[in-house]
Structures are given as structure tokens and as C-alpha cells.
């Protein structure tokens, strides 16, 4: 389904969409359509298009890739999880992920990484971690999708499963934030636009929100399917 929302900025538009649809912000894909940065004489304006996808067991393809970083865990001891499964659901989930990767031909140790409200992080430790992660995390995303589908079969459609290995998710997030700022500087200097590599919905949203408050720069998603590209555009005066 496709919906459109308007607000003073991107953050408020996303929050408005989440409230109206009754979804978490990681359960839909956001495509900025129009943006007007707030100035002394102009009110800020942002219009977004929201894409939701109905799949079996209510599992969305645009899984949240965000995991608590070191600071989050230090400030919230509850996020430092017991790595052992605490109930039958967690045990079944660990067994499923372990069996899936073992059948792929790779050794792996599977542990609980963190527990949040309706979100469980799973840590994969393997001598073949680079293969399990894959290029730009695509193998990790694919296994994460299967883990969420399996969780749905166990009656836990509302629980989000996050798979990570060697802190790839955090490293990728930090890398994308740096990429966003470097790209913004480039388009402001060249008065042009730059099309970034294909990204999943969480990664695209990170680029959009990072650059939302930077003057003279706007972003939009291009392409079809789960992995779209973000174009960073100079929109100031020449």
C-alpha cells in the first residue's frame, strides 16, 4: 500500500505516518517527495510517500538494521543480554538460525546479542563471517528475513529479529553517515547530484534523515524493489 504524509520536517512526517498506520518506523519504507528547509522567512515543509508491503505472517521486507551501540548498552544495562535462550521461542529461534547456517556449510555459534521491546538481536560468530555478511550485508539481510518469517510461524509476528556478525550493522551505519556528509559536501561544491549505491530501506532512511537539516541539499529515492538508490541533490542558488 502507498500513502502520503506532510509535516514541517522529515522526522515529524515519519512520526505522523507511524501513528496513523499503527506501525513501528522500521515497518515501512519512506520516500521523500518534496522538502523545503526552514529559514528565517520560510516555514519548513516535507512531503513523503510511505510504502507498506503485506507479506505472509505480516513480515515486512524492510527490516530495521539498527542495533544498540556501545554507548546505548553502557547507558542501559538491560540491553546487555544473557547470551543463552531464556524461553522456548528463543531456543527454537537459535536452533533455526544455527541449523540454517550449518546446512549452508559454515560453522557458526549463535547467541542472543540484545533484547528490547519486541526486538531480539542475534549474534553470529563464525570463521566465515565475511561470507555470512555478504556484499553490503545482503547475505545477512536474507538470513534475517528467513529468521523473521520463522518467528512469524512461531506466533511472534510482532517481534523483530536482527542478525549481526562482527558488529557489521553498527559499522555499516557509521560508514553510511560519513558517506552522507561527504556526498553532501560534493554536491554543494559541484552544484550537481550524486546517485548512491542500492540500499535497503533502513539504510536509505539513514541517509535521508542525516541530510534532512543540511541547507541546499535534498534527497530522494529512485528505482524499484527493496534495494533502491538515494540521489543527493544540490538545490541552492547557483
DRENGU-257145 format. One record per residue (C-alpha): x, y negated, z; residue in one letter; residue number from 1. Coordinates in steps of 0.25 Angstrom, whole numbers, plus 5000, padded with zeros to 4 digits. Layout:
REM residues N
+------+------+------+------+-----+
!   xx !   yy !   zz ! code ! pos !
+------+------+------+------+-----+
!    X !    Y !    Z !    A ! NUM !
...
+------+------+------+------+-----+
END
This chain:
REM residues 238
+------+------+------+------+-----+
!   xx !   yy !   zz ! code ! pos !
+------+------+------+------+-----+
! 5000 ! 5000 ! 5000 !    X !   1 !
! 5005 ! 4986 ! 4997 !    X !   2 !
! 5001 ! 4974 ! 5006 !    X !   3 !
! 5006 ! 4959 ! 5006 !    X !   4 !
! 5008 ! 4950 ! 5018 !    X !   5 !
! 5012 ! 4936 ! 5020 !    X !   6 !
! 5019 ! 4929 ! 5032 !    X !   7 !
! 5029 ! 4918 ! 5035 !    X !   8 !
! 5041 ! 4927 ! 5034 !    X !   9 !
! 5045 ! 4942 ! 5031 !    X !  10 !
! 5045 ! 4947 ! 5045 !    X !  11 !
! 5031 ! 4941 ! 5048 !    X !  12 !
! 5025 ! 4947 ! 5035 !    X !  13 !
! 5031 ! 4961 ! 5038 !    X !  14 !
! 5025 ! 4960 ! 5052 !    X !  15 !
! 5012 ! 4956 ! 5047 !    X !  16 !
! 5011 ! 4967 ! 5037 !    X !  17 !
! 5015 ! 4977 ! 5048 !    X !  18 !
! 5004 ! 4972 ! 5057 !    X !  19 !
! 4993 ! 4972 ! 5046 !    X !  20 !
! 4997 ! 4986 ! 5041 !    X !  21 !
! 4999 ! 4992 ! 5055 !    X !  22 !
! 5013 ! 4997 ! 5051 !    X !  23 !
! 5027 ! 4996 ! 5056 !    X !  24 !
! 5036 ! 4987 ! 5048 !    X !  25 !
! 5044 ! 4999 ! 5043 !    X !  26 !
! 5032 ! 5005 ! 5037 !    X !  27 !
! 5030 ! 4997 ! 5025 !    X !  28 !
! 5039 ! 4990 ! 5014 !    X !  29 !
! 5040 ! 4975 ! 5013 !    X !  30 !
! 5042 ! 4968 ! 5000 !    X !  31 !
! 5043 ! 4952 ! 5002 !    X !  32 !
! 5035 ! 4945 ! 4991 !    X !  33 !
! 5037 ! 4930 ! 4994 !    X !  34 !
! 5045 ! 4923 ! 5004 !    X !  35 !
! 5047 ! 4908 ! 5008 !    X !  36 !
! 5057 ! 4905 ! 5018 !    X !  37 !
! 5053 ! 4896 ! 5029 !    X !  38 !
! 5059 ! 4882 ! 5028 !    X !  39 !
! 5057 ! 4868 ! 5035 !    X !  40 !
! 5045 ! 4865 ! 5025 !    X !  41 !
! 5040 ! 4879 ! 5021 !    X !  42 !
! 5033 ! 4890 ! 5029 !    X !  43 !
! 5039 ! 4904 ! 5028 !    X !  44 !
! 5032 ! 4913 ! 5019 !    X !  45 !
! 5033 ! 4928 ! 5016 !    X !  46 !
! 5024 ! 4938 ! 5008 !    X !  47 !
! 5027 ! 4953 ! 5008 !    X !  48 !
! 5022 ! 4965 ! 5001 !    X !  49 !
! 5021 ! 4977 ! 5010 !    X !  50 !
! 5021 ! 4991 ! 5005 !    X !  51 !
! 5016 ! 5003 ! 5013 !    X !  52 !
! 5016 ! 5017 ! 5008 !    X !  53 !
! 5007 ! 5029 ! 5012 !    X !  54 !
! 5015 ! 5042 ! 5013 !    X !  55 !
! 5012 ! 5056 ! 5019 !    X !  56 !
! 5011 ! 5055 ! 5034 !    X !  57 !
! 5011 ! 5040 ! 5034 !    X !  58 !
! 5026 ! 5040 ! 5032 !    X !  59 !
! 5031 ! 5027 ! 5025 !    X !  60 !
! 5043 ! 5028 ! 5016 !    X !  61 !
! 5049 ! 5015 ! 5021 !    X !  62 !
! 5055 ! 5020 ! 5034 !    X !  63 !
! 5061 ! 5010 ! 5043 !    X !  64 !
! 5076 ! 5012 ! 5043 !    X !  65 !
! 5079 ! 5003 ! 5055 !    X !  66 !
! 5085 ! 5009 ! 5067 !    X !  67 !
! 5089 ! 5003 ! 5080 !    X !  68 !
! 5103 ! 4997 ! 5080 !    X !  69 !
! 5113 ! 4998 ! 5091 !    X !  70 !
! 5108 ! 4985 ! 5097 !    X !  71 !
! 5094 ! 4990 ! 5097 !    X !  72 !
! 5098 ! 5002 ! 5104 !    X !  73 !
! 5106 ! 4995 ! 5115 !    X !  74 !
! 5094 ! 4985 ! 5118 !    X !  75 !
! 5084 ! 4997 ! 5118 !    X !  76 !
! 5089 ! 5009 ! 5125 !    X !  77 !
! 5077 ! 5016 ! 5121 !    X !  78 !
! 5082 ! 5017 ! 5107 !    X !  79 !
! 5094 ! 5026 ! 5111 !    X !  80 !
! 5087 ! 5039 ! 5109 !    X !  81 !
! 5089 ! 5053 ! 5115 !    X !  82 !
! 5094 ! 5060 ! 5102 !    X !  83 !
! 5086 ! 5072 ! 5105 !    X !  84 !
! 5072 ! 5074 ! 5101 !    X !  85 !
! 5062 ! 5071 ! 5112 !    X !  86 !
! 5050 ! 5078 ! 5107 !    X !  87 !
! 5045 ! 5088 ! 5097 !    X !  88 !
! 5043 ! 5077 ! 5086 !    X !  89 !
! 5057 ! 5072 ! 5087 !    X !  90 !
! 5062 ! 5087 ! 5087 !    X !  91 !
! 5055 ! 5090 ! 5075 !    X !  92 !
! 5060 ! 5077 ! 5068 !    X !  93 !
! 5074 ! 5080 ! 5072 !    X !  94 !
! 5073 ! 5095 ! 5067 !    X !  95 !
! 5067 ! 5090 ! 5054 !    X !  96 !
! 5078 ! 5080 ! 5051 !    X !  97 !
! 5089 ! 5089 ! 5055 !    X !  98 !
! 5083 ! 5101 ! 5046 !    X !  99 !
! 5081 ! 5092 ! 5034 !    X ! 100 !
! 5095 ! 5087 ! 5034 !    X ! 101 !
! 5101 ! 5101 ! 5037 !    X ! 102 !
! 5093 ! 5106 ! 5025 !    X ! 103 !
! 5099 ! 5096 ! 5017 !    X ! 104 !
! 5113 ! 5102 ! 5020 !    X ! 105 !
! 5118 ! 5092 ! 5030 !    X ! 106 !
! 5122 ! 5093 ! 5045 !    X ! 107 !
! 5115 ! 5083 ! 5054 !    X ! 108 !
! 5112 ! 5080 ! 5068 !    X ! 109 !
! 5098 ! 5073 ! 5070 !    X ! 110 !
! 5095 ! 5065 ! 5083 !    X ! 111 !
! 5086 ! 5055 ! 5088 !    X ! 112 !
! 5092 ! 5041 ! 5086 !    X ! 113 !
! 5081 ! 5032 ! 5092 !    X ! 114 !
! 5067 ! 5032 ! 5096 !    X ! 115 !
! 5058 ! 5019 ! 5094 !    X ! 116 !
! 5043 ! 5017 ! 5094 !    X ! 117 !
! 5038 ! 5026 ! 5082 !    X ! 118 !
! 5052 ! 5027 ! 5077 !    X ! 119 !
! 5063 ! 5038 ! 5079 !    X ! 120 !
! 5077 ! 5037 ! 5074 !    X ! 121 !
! 5085 ! 5050 ! 5070 !    X ! 122 !
! 5100 ! 5050 ! 5069 !    X ! 123 !
! 5107 ! 5059 ! 5058 !    X ! 124 !
! 5121 ! 5063 ! 5061 !    X ! 125 !
! 5128 ! 5071 ! 5050 !    X ! 126 !
! 5141 ! 5073 ! 5043 !    X ! 127 !
! 5133 ! 5070 ! 5031 !    X ! 128 !
! 5127 ! 5057 ! 5036 !    X ! 129 !
! 5131 ! 5049 ! 5023 !    X ! 130 !
! 5123 ! 5059 ! 5015 !    X ! 131 !
! 5111 ! 5059 ! 5024 !    X ! 132 !
! 5110 ! 5044 ! 5024 !    X ! 133 !
! 5112 ! 5043 ! 5009 !    X ! 134 !
! 5114 ! 5031 ! 5000 !    X ! 135 !
! 5108 ! 5019 ! 5006 !    X ! 136 !
! 5101 ! 5028 ! 5017 !    X ! 137 !
! 5092 ! 5035 ! 5006 !    X ! 138 !
! 5094 ! 5049 ! 5011 !    X ! 139 !
! 5092 ! 5045 ! 5026 !    X ! 140 !
! 5079 ! 5038 ! 5021 !    X ! 141 !
! 5074 ! 5050 ! 5014 !    X ! 142 !
! 5076 ! 5059 ! 5026 !    X ! 143 !
! 5070 ! 5049 ! 5035 !    X ! 144 !
! 5057 ! 5049 ! 5026 !    X ! 145 !
! 5057 ! 5064 ! 5028 !    X ! 146 !
! 5058 ! 5063 ! 5043 !    X ! 147 !
! 5047 ! 5053 ! 5043 !    X ! 148 !
! 5038 ! 5062 ! 5035 !    X ! 149 !
! 5041 ! 5073 ! 5044 !    X ! 150 !
! 5038 ! 5065 ! 5056 !    X ! 151 !
! 5024 ! 5062 ! 5050 !    X ! 152 !
! 5022 ! 5077 ! 5048 !    X ! 153 !
! 5024 ! 5078 ! 5064 !    X ! 154 !
! 5013 ! 5068 ! 5066 !    X ! 155 !
! 5023 ! 5056 ! 5069 !    X ! 156 !
! 5019 ! 5047 ! 5057 !    X ! 157 !
! 5021 ! 5035 ! 5065 !    X ! 158 !
! 5035 ! 5038 ! 5069 !    X ! 159 !
! 5046 ! 5033 ! 5060 !    X ! 160 !
! 5059 ! 5041 ! 5059 !    X ! 161 !
! 5072 ! 5034 ! 5056 !    X ! 162 !
! 5084 ! 5043 ! 5051 !    X ! 163 !
! 5098 ! 5037 ! 5053 !    X ! 164 !
! 5112 ! 5042 ! 5051 !    X ! 165 !
! 5125 ! 5035 ! 5055 !    X ! 166 !
! 5117 ! 5022 ! 5058 !    X ! 167 !
! 5114 ! 5021 ! 5044 !    X ! 168 !
! 5101 ! 5013 ! 5046 !    X ! 169 !
! 5108 ! 5003 ! 5055 !    X ! 170 !
! 5120 ! 5001 ! 5045 !    X ! 171 !
! 5111 ! 5000 ! 5033 !    X ! 172 !
! 5102 ! 4989 ! 5040 !    X ! 173 !
! 5115 ! 4981 ! 5043 !    X ! 174 !
! 5120 ! 4983 ! 5029 !    X ! 175 !
! 5107 ! 4978 ! 5023 !    X ! 176 !
! 5106 ! 4966 ! 5032 !    X ! 177 !
! 5120 ! 4962 ! 5027 !    X ! 178 !
! 5116 ! 4965 ! 5013 !    X ! 179 !
! 5104 ! 4956 ! 5014 !    X ! 180 !
! 5113 ! 4944 ! 5019 !    X ! 181 !
! 5124 ! 4946 ! 5009 !    X ! 182 !
! 5113 ! 4947 ! 4998 !    X ! 183 !
! 5106 ! 4934 ! 5002 !    X ! 184 !
! 5119 ! 4927 ! 5002 !    X ! 185 !
! 5122 ! 4932 ! 4988 !    X ! 186 !
! 5109 ! 4927 ! 4982 !    X ! 187 !
! 5109 ! 4914 ! 4989 !    X ! 188 !
! 5123 ! 4911 ! 4983 !    X ! 189 !
! 5119 ! 4916 ! 4969 !    X ! 190 !
! 5105 ! 4911 ! 4969 !    X ! 191 !
! 5100 ! 4925 ! 4963 !    X ! 192 !
! 5095 ! 4938 ! 4969 !    X ! 193 !
! 5101 ! 4952 ! 4972 !    X ! 194 !
! 5093 ! 4965 ! 4972 !    X ! 195 !
! 5098 ! 4974 ! 4983 !    X ! 196 !
! 5099 ! 4989 ! 4983 !    X ! 197 !
! 5086 ! 4998 ! 4984 !    X ! 198 !
! 5082 ! 4999 ! 4999 !    X ! 199 !
! 5071 ! 5006 ! 5007 !    X ! 200 !
! 5060 ! 4997 ! 5014 !    X ! 201 !
! 5067 ! 4995 ! 5027 !    X ! 202 !
! 5080 ! 4990 ! 5020 !    X ! 203 !
! 5072 ! 4981 ! 5011 !    X ! 204 !
! 5065 ! 4975 ! 5023 !    X ! 205 !
! 5078 ! 4973 ! 5030 !    X ! 206 !
! 5083 ! 4965 ! 5018 !    X ! 207 !
! 5070 ! 4957 ! 5017 !    X ! 208 !
! 5070 ! 4953 ! 5032 !    X ! 209 !
! 5085 ! 4950 ! 5033 !    X ! 210 !
! 5084 ! 4940 ! 5022 !    X ! 211 !
! 5070 ! 4934 ! 5025 !    X ! 212 !
! 5075 ! 4922 ! 5032 !    X ! 213 !
! 5087 ! 4918 ! 5023 !    X ! 214 !
! 5084 ! 4906 ! 5015 !    X ! 215 !
! 5084 ! 4906 ! 5000 !    X ! 216 !
! 5083 ! 4921 ! 4999 !    X ! 217 !
! 5071 ! 4931 ! 4997 !    X ! 218 !
! 5070 ! 4946 ! 4995 !    X ! 219 !
! 5060 ! 4955 ! 4988 !    X ! 220 !
! 5059 ! 4970 ! 4986 !    X ! 221 !
! 5060 ! 4976 ! 4971 !    X ! 222 !
! 5057 ! 4989 ! 4966 !    X ! 223 !
! 5048 ! 5001 ! 4969 !    X ! 224 !
! 5048 ! 5013 ! 4979 !    X ! 225 !
! 5055 ! 5014 ! 4992 !    X ! 226 !
! 5068 ! 5009 ! 4989 !    X ! 227 !
! 5067 ! 4995 ! 4983 !    X ! 228 !
! 5077 ! 4983 ! 4981 !    X ! 229 !
! 5077 ! 4970 ! 4988 !    X ! 230 !
! 5080 ! 4958 ! 4980 !    X ! 231 !
! 5087 ! 4946 ! 4987 !    X ! 232 !
! 5083 ! 4933 ! 4980 !    X ! 233 !
! 5088 ! 4919 ! 4981 !    X ! 234 !
! 5076 ! 4909 ! 4982 !    X ! 235 !
! 5082 ! 4896 ! 4986 !    X ! 236 !
! 5084 ! 4883 ! 4977 !    X ! 237 !
! 5095 ! 4884 ! 4967 !    X ! 238 !
+------+------+------+------+-----+
END
